Amino acid sequence: MTATIEVVRGDITEQAVDAIVNAANSSLMGGGGVDGAIHAAAGPQLLAECQALRRDRLPNGLPVGKAATTGGALLPARFVIHTVGPKHWEYPDGGIELLAAAHRTSLAEADRVGATSVAFPAISCGVYGWQPADAAPIAVTAVRESLDRYPNISLVRFVLFNDDARNAFATAINQNPG
């Protein structure tokens, strides 16, 4: 079975999928942008689960390019997969491999928890400095190259907050139809 990859403009917190990906910071304690919106919509249970992750498994925080899963709390999604993308200015190449790894490890987490549908935001875009036109081809390629390993994942949806990001991801999918 080949997974469907789609792009929509919308609010990731409203997606009726098994798992949404949170563009988190390494502390997992919430923040701005997508991270703040997910924490606000999910309610205090999400923060409590993140605190437990930090206490039990990730005392130094979640490393860049890695992913960890909590429940979805009050969200329509059953799971939140937290991943930390690279801050563009901290790496000579912007952190290309780490951005790809954030997508790959998120899919691995989705598969581990039995999710068949996953929604991604534009990881590292916004305050982490990546332009959607630069991040989108990396994200789309990483997802496409990973899906063969996870045949139970049937849908990957990139959910973008504005038209600029949506158009960048749509272009990346059309230029790399898989």
C-alpha positions as CSV (number, residue, x, y, z in Angstrom):
1,M,0.0,0.0,0.0
2,T,1.3,3.4,-0.9
3,A,0.7,6.2,1.5
4,T,-1.1,9.3,0.5
5,I,0.8,12.6,1.1
6,E,-1.3,15.7,1.1
7,V,-1.0,19.4,1.8
8,V,-3.7,21.6,3.4
9,R,-3.9,25.0,4.9
10,G,-5.3,24.8,8.4
11,D,-4.9,24.3,12.1
12,I,-2.9,21.2,13.1
13,T,-4.7,21.1,16.4
14,E,-8.0,20.4,14.6
15,Q,-6.8,17.5,12.5
16,A,-8.7,14.2,12.9
17,V,-5.6,12.0,12.4
18,D,-4.0,9.4,14.7
19,A,-1.0,11.6,15.5
20,I,0.0,15.2,15.0
21,V,3.6,16.3,15.1
22,N,4.6,19.1,17.4
23,A,7.5,21.4,16.3
24,A,8.7,21.4,19.9
25,N,11.6,22.9,21.7
26,S,14.0,20.5,23.6
27,S,12.5,21.3,27.0
28,L,9.1,19.9,25.9
29,M,7.4,22.5,28.2
30,G,5.6,24.4,25.5
31,G,6.6,27.5,23.7
32,G,5.4,29.7,20.9
33,G,4.0,29.0,17.4
34,V,2.9,25.5,16.7
35,D,4.2,24.3,20.1
36,G,2.2,26.8,22.0
37,A,-0.9,26.2,20.0
38,I,-0.8,22.5,20.5
39,H,-0.2,22.9,24.3
40,A,-3.1,25.4,24.6
41,A,-5.5,23.2,22.6
42,A,-4.5,19.9,24.3
43,G,-4.9,21.3,27.9
44,P,-2.8,20.7,31.0
45,Q,-2.6,16.9,30.6
46,L,-0.2,17.3,27.7
47,L,2.2,19.4,29.8
48,A,1.9,16.8,32.6
49,E,2.9,14.0,30.1
50,C,5.8,16.1,28.8
51,Q,7.0,16.7,32.4
52,A,6.8,12.9,33.0
53,L,8.9,12.3,29.8
54,R,11.5,14.7,31.0
55,R,11.6,13.2,34.5
56,D,11.6,9.5,33.3
57,R,13.3,9.3,29.9
58,L,14.7,12.7,28.8
59,P,16.3,14.5,31.8
60,N,18.4,16.6,29.4
61,G,15.6,17.4,27.0
62,L,14.7,16.1,23.6
63,P,17.7,16.3,21.2
64,V,17.4,18.0,17.9
65,G,16.3,15.6,15.2
66,K,14.7,13.1,17.7
67,A,11.1,12.5,18.5
68,A,9.0,11.3,21.5
69,T,5.3,10.6,21.9
70,T,2.6,11.6,24.4
71,G,-1.1,11.2,24.3
72,G,-3.2,13.7,22.6
73,A,-5.1,14.9,25.7
74,L,-8.0,17.1,24.5
75,L,-7.0,17.1,20.8
76,P,-8.8,15.0,18.2
77,A,-5.5,13.2,17.5
78,R,-4.7,10.3,19.8
79,F,-1.0,11.1,20.0
80,V,1.3,14.1,19.9
81,I,4.7,13.3,18.5
82,H,7.2,15.9,19.7
83,T,10.2,16.6,17.6
84,V,12.9,19.3,17.7
85,G,14.0,20.8,14.4
86,P,17.2,22.6,13.9
87,K,17.6,26.4,14.4
88,H,18.7,27.5,10.9
89,W,21.4,29.8,12.2
90,E,23.1,27.2,14.4
91,Y,24.4,25.1,11.5
92,P,26.6,26.0,8.5
93,D,24.1,24.3,6.2
94,G,21.1,25.3,8.3
95,G,20.8,21.7,9.7
96,I,19.5,20.0,6.6
97,E,20.2,16.4,7.9
98,L,18.7,17.3,11.3
99,L,15.6,18.7,9.7
100,A,15.2,15.4,7.7
101,A,15.9,13.4,10.8
102,A,13.1,15.2,12.7
103,H,10.7,13.9,10.0
104,R,12.1,10.4,9.9
105,T,12.1,9.9,13.7
106,S,8.5,11.3,13.9
107,L,7.4,8.7,11.4
108,A,9.2,6.0,13.4
109,E,7.4,7.1,16.5
110,A,4.1,7.1,14.7
111,D,4.7,3.6,13.6
112,R,5.8,2.5,17.0
113,V,2.5,3.7,18.6
114,G,0.4,2.2,15.8
115,A,-0.7,5.5,14.1
116,T,-1.8,5.1,10.5
117,S,-2.3,8.8,9.8
118,V,0.1,11.6,10.7
119,A,-0.1,15.4,10.4
120,F,3.1,17.5,10.2
121,P,3.5,21.3,10.6
122,A,6.3,23.1,8.8
123,I,9.0,22.1,11.3
124,S,11.7,24.7,12.0
125,C,9.9,27.4,9.9
126,G,9.1,30.5,11.8
127,V,11.2,31.4,14.8
128,Y,13.8,28.7,14.0
129,G,14.6,30.6,10.8
130,W,13.9,28.1,8.0
131,Q,12.0,29.5,5.0
132,P,9.2,27.2,3.9
133,A,10.5,27.1,0.3
134,D,13.8,25.7,1.7
135,A,12.4,23.4,4.3
136,A,9.6,21.8,2.2
137,P,11.7,19.8,-0.2
138,I,13.7,18.4,2.7
139,A,10.6,17.5,4.6
140,V,8.8,15.9,1.6
141,T,11.9,13.9,0.6
142,A,12.5,12.6,4.1
143,V,8.9,11.5,4.5
144,R,8.8,9.9,1.0
145,E,12.1,8.0,1.6
146,S,10.8,6.8,5.0
147,L,7.4,5.5,4.2
148,D,8.5,2.2,2.7
149,R,9.7,1.2,6.2
150,Y,6.2,2.0,7.7
151,P,3.6,0.3,5.5
152,N,0.9,0.8,8.1
153,I,1.1,4.6,7.7
154,S,-1.5,5.3,5.0
155,L,-1.7,9.1,5.3
156,V,0.8,11.9,5.8
157,R,-0.7,15.4,5.8
158,F,1.3,18.6,5.9
159,V,-0.9,21.1,7.7
160,L,0.3,24.7,7.1
161,F,-0.9,27.8,8.8
162,N,-0.5,30.2,5.9
163,D,-0.7,30.3,2.1
164,D,3.1,30.9,1.7
165,A,3.9,27.7,3.6
166,R,1.1,25.7,1.9
167,N,2.3,26.7,-1.5
168,A,5.9,25.8,-0.7
169,F,4.9,22.3,0.4
170,A,2.5,21.8,-2.5
171,T,5.3,22.8,-4.9
172,A,7.7,20.4,-3.2
173,I,5.2,17.5,-3.5
174,N,4.6,18.3,-7.2
175,Q,8.3,18.5,-8.0
176,N,9.0,15.2,-6.2
177,P,5.9,13.2,-7.0
178,G,7.5,10.0,-5.6
